[in-house]
């Protein structure tokens, strides 16, 4: 298990081959401060064999800077269950 405060630009970092190689060293990667917008995690390039679950913060307007947010990038072979009842 790996955990990072990614401090924004998560999609850009995920497109970097070196960053992706670091992710592939772990079964589970937890990221804080992703600064993702709602549903943006669906467009992120993941390493082959990995999945993502993300929770974003909604801005007050579409022009407001994104902030906060968490994501888990994990091997797809793991039996992960998304619990909506937990925050």
Phi and psi in degrees as a GROMACS rama.xvg file:
@    title "Ramachandran Plot"
@    xaxis  label "Phi"
@    yaxis  label "Psi"
@TYPE xy
-125.999  141.655  UNK-2
-135.532  130.994  UNK-3
-135.85  142.959  UNK-4
-88.176  105.367  UNK-5
-82.1553  -17.9531  UNK-6
52.1889  46.3513  UNK-7
85.7453  177.979  UNK-8
55.0424  32.8792  UNK-9
-57.1472  -47.5347  UNK-10
-60.08  -39.4211  UNK-11
-64.7397  -44.2426  UNK-12
-63.4242  -37.0735  UNK-13
-67.738  -19.7705  UNK-14
-83.9975  -7.62031  UNK-15
-84.3107  121.954  UNK-16
-55.8333  -38.9788  UNK-17
-64.3097  -41.7199  UNK-18
-64.182  -43.6091  UNK-19
-63.772  -36.8609  UNK-20
-63.3379  -37.3969  UNK-21
-62.97  -42.012  UNK-22
-61.8864  -40.5334  UNK-23
-67.9248  -9.78528  UNK-24
-78.4825  -11.877  UNK-25
-125.632  148.282  UNK-26
-74.3561  -35.923  UNK-27
-131.245  128.352  UNK-28
-122.537  123.429  UNK-29
-109.247  129.827  UNK-30
-122.261  135.68  UNK-31
-113.431  157.56  UNK-32
56.7068  50.099  UNK-33
-72.9975  -25.461  UNK-34
59.5052  27.3513  UNK-35
-77.3319  148.652  UNK-36
-88.5698  159.812  UNK-37
-52.6782  134.656  UNK-38
67.1585  1.64034  UNK-39
-66.9414  -27.2694  UNK-40
-62.4546  -22.1148  UNK-41
-68.2036  -18.2966  UNK-42
-101.861  -0.754358  UNK-43
-77.081  134.714  UNK-44
-75.8002  115.4  UNK-45
-102.563  154.964  UNK-46
-60.2563  149.844  UNK-47
-57.8241  132.904  UNK-48
86.861  10.4092  UNK-49
-119.555  152.051  UNK-50
-125.809  168.861  UNK-51
-135.995  142.456  UNK-52
-124.793  134.955  UNK-53
-139.907  150.65  UNK-54
-127.479  121.06  UNK-55
-108.926  163.956  UNK-56
-102.273  138.656  UNK-57
-87.8247  131.178  UNK-58
-76.3493  163.012  UNK-59
-73.6682  -23.0279  UNK-60
-147.798  164.608  UNK-61
-69.9001  -13.9491  UNK-62
-94.7475  -9.36678  UNK-63
-74.1928  143.487  UNK-64
-63.3196  137.743  UNK-65
-72.2342  152.798  UNK-66
-155.874  165.907  UNK-67
64.4975  -158.829  UNK-68
94.2205  148.321  UNK-69
-133.978  157.238  UNK-70
-149.267  150.521  UNK-71
-122.171  123.914  UNK-72
-111.817  120.974  UNK-73
-141.845  158.295  UNK-74
-61.1857  131.425  UNK-75
-62.073  -22.8446  UNK-76
-73.6622  -13.9324  UNK-77
-75.8869  145.67  UNK-78
-88.1207  86.6712  UNK-79
-101.535  135.607  UNK-80
-119.546  126.455  UNK-81
-82.9151  120.859  UNK-82
-104.3  105.781  UNK-83
-72.1014  -20.7005  UNK-84
-79.5319  -6.83723  UNK-85
-105.332  145.056  UNK-86
